[in-house]
Each structure stands twice: as C-alpha cells, then as structure tokens.
Amino acid sequence: MSETVTTTHLRYRDRDGEPTCAADFLSHEVCEYYATSHFGTHEHCVLEANVQLVRRKLLGTLIPGYWCPLWREQRCGCSATNGQS
C-alpha cells in the first residue's frame, strides 16, 4: 500500500532577487538541502553531492544547481506543478 504526501520547502532569494541556496546564514535562512564537507570548505547540495556549489561574485550568494527541484520552473519557464518543460 502506498500513500501520497505533500511537503513544504522554503526557497530563498538574495538581495537582488536572484534564486539562492542561502539568503542569510546568521538568521538560518538556508536551504534544507545545503551541506558542507571537507571541514566546511566545500559547499554542495545533498541532492547532487558530487558537484560543488558556485557563488555569485566570488563570495556572493550561492547559485542553485540545474538539478534543484525548488527552482525548476525558473529554468524551464513552466509551472512547478504541471510537469511540462
């Protein structure tokens, strides 16, 4: 037997309105999929752990990867719920 459940996830934008994995670390506005390794020197997404996240402007905000389901409709121009690309 299986059940369908719906979950709610928060996603963040930086001060310029761009999608980001973390809006503010000090106030804990960080994606639940964000992680670090190598004693905090490598930032990555747990959904794609082998790829290091990239920052805007060297030390700027983190850019969500192409695999990120929270920003899918931003990349394909479709609704997050209709499944079309």
C-alpha positions in Angstrom: 0.0 0.0 0.0 1.3 3.5 -0.8 0.3 7.0 0.2 0.9 10.3 -1.4 2.1 13.1 0.9 2.8 16.8 0.3 5.7 18.5 1.8 6.5 22.2 2.1 10.0 23.5 1.4 11.4 27.0 1.7 13.4 28.6 -1.1 15.3 31.8 -0.9 16.3 34.8 -3.0 19.2 37.1 -2.4 19.0 40.9 -2.0 19.0 41.3 -5.8 16.0 38.9 -6.1 18.1 36.1 -7.6 17.5 32.5 -6.6 19.9 31.3 -3.9 20.6 28.4 -1.6 21.1 30.6 1.4 19.8 34.1 1.9 21.4 34.6 5.4 23.4 32.1 7.3 23.3 34.1 10.6 19.4 34.0 10.6 19.3 30.4 9.4 17.7 31.3 6.1 19.4 28.3 4.4 18.0 25.6 2.1 17.4 22.3 3.9 19.5 20.6 1.1 22.6 22.7 1.7 25.6 20.9 3.1 29.3 21.3 3.5 32.2 18.8 3.5 36.0 19.0 3.9 35.6 20.8 7.2 33.2 23.4 5.7 35.4 24.3 2.8 33.3 22.6 0.1 29.6 23.7 -0.2 27.3 21.3 -2.0 23.7 20.2 -2.3 22.7 16.9 -0.8 20.7 16.2 -4.0 23.9 16.3 -6.0 26.7 15.8 -3.5 29.5 15.4 -6.1 29.1 18.9 -7.5 30.4 21.9 -5.6 28.0 24.9 -5.5 29.1 28.1 -7.2 28.8 31.6 -5.7 28.0 34.8 -7.5 30.8 37.4 -7.5 33.3 35.2 -5.7 32.0 35.5 -2.1 28.4 36.3 -3.1 25.2 34.2 -2.7 25.1 30.5 -3.7 23.6 29.7 -7.1 21.2 26.7 -7.1 22.3 24.0 -9.5 20.4 22.8 -12.6 19.2 19.8 -10.6 17.5 21.8 -7.9 13.8 20.9 -7.8 12.9 24.1 -5.8 13.9 26.3 -8.8 12.9 24.1 -11.7 10.2 26.4 -13.1 12.7 29.3 -13.2 14.9 27.3 -15.6 12.3 25.8 -17.8 9.6 28.5 -17.8 6.9 26.0 -16.7 4.8 25.7 -13.6 6.3 23.7 -10.7 3.1 21.6 -10.6 2.3 20.9 -14.2 5.4 18.9 -15.0 5.8 20.3 -18.5 9.1 21.6 -19.9 
